[in-house]
Amino acid sequence: MARFSVCGGDDGEGSSNDRSRKRQRLPSIDEDEEVAEDSDAGSSGEESEDVYLIPHRDEEEGNCRGRRMGSEDRASSSSDDSSREVLMIEVERRFGNSVVNSQSSSSRDSPLSLTLLDPDVLDCPICCEALKIPIFQCDNGHVACSVCCTKVRNRCPSCTLPIGYIRCRAMEKVIEASRVSCPNAKYGCKENMLYGNRFSHEKLCVYTPCSCPVRNCNYVGYHKDLNSHVRDKHRADDVIPFAWDKPLSISLDLDEKTTILQEENDGEVIVVQGFKGLHVVYVTVSCIAPSVAPGVGKLSCHLVSRAANSSMRQGLMVKNIRKVGSEQPEDGFVVIPSYMLSGDVLVSIGRGRISVHA
């Protein structure tokens, strides 16, 4: 079940507001119905609904010919105001408050909240992606996006009739007028976008939730909130503080696999992981953040491992991850011989590109 809002828009064939707006007219207080009919005849020839609106004063004085005040003499402004007051009271008495307040009908132009019991109706049935304009239909009404029409060689997979030549204007209007909120709204995102653009937004949304890397912690949230959570809720035994560009000595515990660091000032959470291989260890350094995280930027890491008579200095770029995994990485790692992990490893993390010094 999905919720979205429908907004008014121009379909390219002229605004529909002029055609659908109900004509404003004032009911006569007098019993003479012919006066009201003459007034209607002088306006549009379209059939109007029985909706009555109280016009503004400039409309009363200039355009509302069907209105009868009962007095031809308007020289006195005080008598004119009192007549208007009597008219308002009489209309309210005869037709209720809803008539007097019917000028609030402008709310029809505001977004309308709807609920889709089956959100798949807005997806292409062939590729299962969100429908995007142009949308085509076959003679039986089956729809498909333009890319899929080419893939199926303009043959509808549901009924084999030709597809890709007739535009489905009705569905295009629905898609064009539909807005959906970001699924990360509960984490702070306030974006509303076209239904067809939601997947591209989700990939770049800075509010994409991240998971706390501390074992047995189920916290999930916006990455800046997660940084505060780690600082406030977890002890120094779980998290090691560090500073940008300053070497830190850590021990890679291959049984634990994960060492968690947190920058003292900015609060960025860094995870160093080691994975056993054949006589080697694969080491990754990651930042808990979405792929696009404002304020994080590019981070790099220097690793120095030492053995009895040798040392190895390596560098790698720190990649952003939203959740710590347990699978051996396929890329973005450095390889350290197992015999060089007998001591601690010096780690230095900074902003910018890799710069390894001999």
Secondary structure as the mmCIF struct_conf table of DSSP 4:
data_model
#
loop_
_struct_conf.conf_type_id
_struct_conf.id
_struct_conf.beg_label_comp_id
_struct_conf.beg_label_asym_id
_struct_conf.beg_label_seq_id
_struct_conf.end_label_comp_id
_struct_conf.end_label_asym_id
_struct_conf.end_label_seq_id
STRN STRN1 ALA A 2 VAL A 6
BEND BEND1 GLY A 12 GLU A 13
BEND BEND2 SER A 16 SER A 16
HELX_RH_AL_P HELX_RH_AL_P1 ASN A 17 SER A 20
BEND BEND3 ARG A 21 ARG A 21
HELX_LH_PP_P HELX_LH_PP_P1 LYS A 22 GLN A 24
BEND BEND4 ILE A 29 GLU A 31
HELX_RH_AL_P HELX_RH_AL_P2 GLU A 33 ALA A 41
TURN_TY1_P TURN_TY1_P1 GLY A 42 GLY A 42
BEND BEND5 SER A 43 SER A 43
BEND BEND6 GLY A 45 GLU A 46
BEND BEND7 ASP A 50 ASP A 50
HELX_LH_PP_P HELX_LH_PP_P2 ILE A 54 HIS A 56
HELX_RH_AL_P HELX_RH_AL_P3 ARG A 57 GLY A 62
TURN_TY1_P TURN_TY1_P2 ASN A 63 ASN A 63
TURN_TY1_P TURN_TY1_P3 ARG A 65 GLY A 66
BEND BEND8 GLY A 70 GLY A 70
BEND BEND9 GLU A 72 GLU A 72
HELX_RH_AL_P HELX_RH_AL_P4 SER A 77 PHE A 95
HELX_RH_AL_P HELX_RH_AL_P5 ASN A 97 VAL A 100
TURN_TY1_P TURN_TY1_P4 ASN A 101 ASN A 101
HELX_RH_3T_P HELX_RH_3T_P1 SER A 102 ASP A 109
BEND BEND10 SER A 110 SER A 110
STRN STRN2 LEU A 112 LEU A 116
BEND BEND11 LEU A 117 LEU A 117
HELX_RH_3T_P HELX_RH_3T_P2 PRO A 119 LEU A 122
STRN STRN3 ASP A 123 ASP A 123
TURN_TY1_P TURN_TY1_P5 PRO A 125 CYS A 127
BEND BEND12 GLU A 129 GLU A 129
STRN STRN4 ALA A 130 ALA A 130
HELX_LH_PP_P HELX_LH_PP_P3 LEU A 131 LEU A 131
BEND BEND13 ILE A 133 PRO A 134
STRN STRN5 ILE A 135 GLN A 137
TURN_TY1_P TURN_TY1_P6 ASP A 139 ASN A 140
STRN STRN6 VAL A 143 CYS A 145
HELX_RH_AL_P HELX_RH_AL_P6 SER A 146 LYS A 151
TURN_TY1_P TURN_TY1_P7 VAL A 152 ASN A 154
STRN STRN7 ARG A 155 ARG A 155
TURN_TY1_P TURN_TY1_P8 PRO A 157 CYS A 159
STRN STRN8 PRO A 162 PRO A 162
BEND BEND14 GLY A 164 TYR A 165
STRN STRN9 ILE A 166 ARG A 167
HELX_RH_AL_P HELX_RH_AL_P7 ARG A 169 ALA A 177
STRN STRN10 SER A 178 SER A 181
TURN_TY1_P TURN_TY1_P9 PRO A 183 ASN A 184
HELX_RH_3T_P HELX_RH_3T_P3 ALA A 185 TYR A 187
TURN_TY1_P TURN_TY1_P10 GLY A 188 GLY A 188
STRN STRN11 ASN A 192 LEU A 194
HELX_RH_3T_P HELX_RH_3T_P4 TYR A 195 ASN A 197
HELX_RH_AL_P HELX_RH_AL_P8 ARG A 198 LEU A 204
TURN_TY1_P TURN_TY1_P11 VAL A 206 TYR A 207
STRN STRN12 CYS A 210 SER A 211
BEND BEND15 VAL A 214 VAL A 214
TURN_TY1_P TURN_TY1_P12 ARG A 215 ASN A 216
STRN STRN13 VAL A 220 GLY A 221
HELX_RH_AL_P HELX_RH_AL_P9 HIS A 223 LYS A 233
BEND BEND16 HIS A 234 HIS A 234
TURN_TY1_P TURN_TY1_P13 ALA A 236 ASP A 238
STRN STRN14 ILE A 240 PHE A 242
TURN_TY1_P TURN_TY1_P14 TRP A 244 ASP A 245
STRN STRN15 LEU A 248 ILE A 250
TURN_TY1_P TURN_TY1_P15 LEU A 254 GLU A 256
STRN STRN16 THR A 258 GLU A 263
TURN_TY1_P TURN_TY1_P16 GLU A 264 ASP A 266
STRN STRN17 VAL A 269 LYS A 276
BEND BEND17 LEU A 278 HIS A 279
STRN STRN18 VAL A 280 ILE A 288
BEND BEND18 ALA A 289 ALA A 289
BEND BEND19 SER A 291 VAL A 292
TURN_TY1_P TURN_TY1_P17 PRO A 294 VAL A 296
STRN STRN19 LEU A 299 ARG A 306
BEND BEND20 ALA A 308 ASN A 309
STRN STRN20 SER A 311 ILE A 321
BEND BEND21 ARG A 322 LYS A 323
BEND BEND22 GLU A 327 GLU A 327
HELX_LH_PP_P HELX_LH_PP_P4 GLN A 328 PRO A 329
BEND BEND23 GLU A 330 GLY A 332
STRN STRN21 VAL A 334 PRO A 337
HELX_RH_3T_P HELX_RH_3T_P5 SER A 338 LEU A 341
BEND BEND24 SER A 342 GLY A 343
STRN STRN22 VAL A 345 ARG A 351
BEND BEND25 GLY A 352 ARG A 353
#
